[in-house]
Amino acid sequence: MSWSKLVIFAGGVLFGTAGIKALGSRDAKKAYTQVTAAALRAKDCVMDAATKVREGAEDVYEDAKRINEERAEKEDAAVIEDKA
C-alpha cells in the first residue's frame, strides 16, 4: 500500500470524525431545530393556501352545477311550450 493512499485514508477518517463532532454540537442542534420549525411553518402556510383553493373550487363547482340545472329547466320549459 502506498503512503499517499494511507494519508488520504487517514485524512478522510479525521475529516469524518470532525464532521460528526460538528454535526452533533449544540449549535448544530439549535440550527436543525430552527430549520425544522421553519419547515413546519411553511407546511402550515401551504396547507392553508391549499384549503382556500379547494374551498374556492368547490364554490365554483356548485355554482356551475346550479347554472346547468337552471339552463336545463329553461330548455325543458321551452320544449313543453313548443309542444303546446
N, C-alpha and C positions, 0 to 999 in steps of 0.2 A: 504494500500500500504506500502510495507516495505521500510526502509531507503535505503537499497542497490540499489533497483530499481530506487529510486528517485535520488540518487547520480550518478548512471550510466546514467540516462536520462540527468541530468544537465551537466555531463561531455561531453556527445555527443553533446548537444547544444553548449557548449563552444568551443569544438573542431571544429564543423561545422562552427561556426561564424568566428573563427580564420582562418580556411581554405578558406572561402570565401574572407576574407580580403587579405590573401596571394595570392590567385589566381587573384585578381583584382588589385594588386600592379603594379607600373610602371615597376619594374624589371621583373615581370612575363609577362607583355605585351611585353616587349622587347624580352624575350625568345620565346614567341609564334611567334613573327614576324620573328625572326631568323630561327626558325624551319619551318615555312611556306615558307620562302624564299628558304631554302634548299630543301624542298619538291618540289617546283616549278622547281628548277634547275634539280633535279633528274628526274622529269617528262619530261622536255625538252630533257635530255640526252637519256632517254628511247625511246621517240618518234623519235629522230634522228636515233637511232640504228634500230628501227622497220622500218623506212623508207628505210634505207640502205638494210636491209634484204629483204624487199618487192621488191625493185628495182633489187636486185640480183636474186630473184626468178623469176621475170618477164623476165630477160635476159635468164635464164636457160630455161624457158618455151618456149620462142621464138626460141631459138637455137634448142630445141628438136623438135618443130614443123617443122622447116626448114629441119632438118635431116630426119624426117619421110617423108616429101614431096619429098626430093631428092631420098630417098630409093624407094618410090612408083613410081617415074618417071623411075628409073632404072629397076624396076620389070616390069613396063608396056612396056618399050623398049625391054626387054628380051622376053616377051610374043609375041610381034609383030615380032621379029626376028625369033622365033621358028615357027611361022605360015608361014613365008615366006620361 
